[in-house]
């Protein structure tokens, strides 16, 4: 059975120019949106800064009155009296269970290379490659370019998660429907933990397996299941939330810009704050990258009609494409950097005041200097 196909298509110069002109609008929208993404990103609230303001309490001693209704953090034991399980996992001491179901499936990979021709036409060679790999969702093989011989059956088991309904942190009740739990960890499977049904077998300490192949050499349609859990209890945990002494509970806290902080961490308060700070920094750089990419690709699409026009002679098209790519990269980098700096200032009221005062002072000094020059030329 053939698992790789190649198609060769040619597009005329006129249709290429028409498509590039249509792409100008898309490029313009990408360029405008990039500023919004960068501005919004710099204004995101760093939850770790909010967490640093939390009143640290010790549940073993008397809780200060002023902590009631305020953001607090406390360390202790996170636990529940409930036992939970899954279709293939016996009930046990878990705060939360995640079942990951994967099916060995056909997937489609597409690779295209284009060559410009004298006269402005473009020849594109597209290769469709079909490979088999584990997938955590049903891959729709009907959407493949060449579905024949690469059909996937429907997954009979889906991934799912379940958590206990009632839990406590030390002496306080918590709302499991709103609480963000610690990261789940993979568990080791054995005959005492699992329920063998629906044709599944325990084939390793990590996977349940069902199919006509083996875990080492699976066939399309074979399914494997693994589990990750939050144990019960979670010892040496830290929680952030709003203290409600009247109901002996810790509830969700909502701070600046309605930012929610209601989360349990494995470990100390300091390590929890460090984790949140690292998460914020990572997402900040990811969105900066997205904003820059939108700006750069948007600018290139704005100038793409010029590249296509010059492509009547491929050498000119290649030179113009490289030149525009470099220029737009530098321009996008500079504009992104300026937008980030301005956004940081605008979102920081103190920095904004300093900049405004500095600007006003500079203008006044300049005007005074001009008046002096006029009086004493």
Phi, psi and omega in degrees: 000132181281129182244011178216131182227147180232132177241141177239123179233153178234133180243133183288162182298318182297315180292329177293316178296318180299314179296323180292325177293320175298325181288344179299318180297317178298317179298319178297317179297318178299319180297315180293316182298327182301322179295319179296318179297314182294319180295313180298320183298317181290344179265358178298141181282131174277104185298333180296329178291323175294317181299327180295337181273354182296138176286122181274122181242157177244113184291346180279345179242179181290129181281129180299141183301322184292349180280343182296129180080004183250165174290126181230164169226145176209153180247145182173214183250127177257119187206170178212152176274352181283154170243130179234157179211193181220174180309322184244009179231123181297153177300138181203191183274084179228140172277326180206147180231135172237121176261120176257114177257132180229141177242138177286118192224159169284137173230154183251129174245135182238131176228133181231140173230136183240145179231129178279142180246155175300130184106350174099353178286165182224130177256126182244129176252116183248127179251127177253118182242134182246121180235160179251129180205167180285135180228138181272005177218163180288120178273120182283098183287345179291342179272357179294152176293322178233080184287337184299124181083003181229035182281141175250135174286167177285139178294132180271346180227136181247158174290148179202164177226153178213144180226161176296156180270324183237134180208163179228154171238106188061231180272004187253142173282150176230158180262105184292339180286340181248340187286134173271125187268165174298164180296136178286152179238143177297143180247156176276129182263142173211176186295339180279346184255338190253163174242115181275115180202168178057026176086004179279147178231151175275112185249350177198178179280006179238330189235144160263146187222142174219129177161185182265350178258209176230169179297324180283326180228074184285161175246158179302129182102345177292148184234140173233149182231135174228164183229142171231140187222161163257120185291162177231115005273170170257106181277158178051049180257163177228136179239145172241133179179185181263130182279131177234091185291331182295328179252009180050054185219160169243121185245180180291137177254134178239120184251218182303136181056030178060029179290127183269136173225105181204092193207145177250136179238149169276118180120192186278171176299315182297317180292326178294315179296320178297320178298314180296322179295318179294321178298316180296316180297318180298312181294326178300314181289328177296313180290329174297318177296319179296315179299316178297316181298317178300318181293314182295309181294325177298315178296319179296323179291328178296325182264000184298324177303324178295319179298315181296320179299317181288345185285003175303322169248113187310324182296320178292322178296319179296316181295315181294323179295317179295316181296314179295323178299316180292314182297314181292328176297312180296317180295316180295321179296315181294314180295322178296316180297315179297317180297319179297314181295313179298318180297319178299320180292315182296322181282346179253105187300321180294313179297323179297316179298316180299316180295316180297314179299317179298320179295314179299317179299317179297318178298317180295318179298319181295315180296320179296321179294321179294321178296320179296320180293325179291325180283326182233074182293000000 
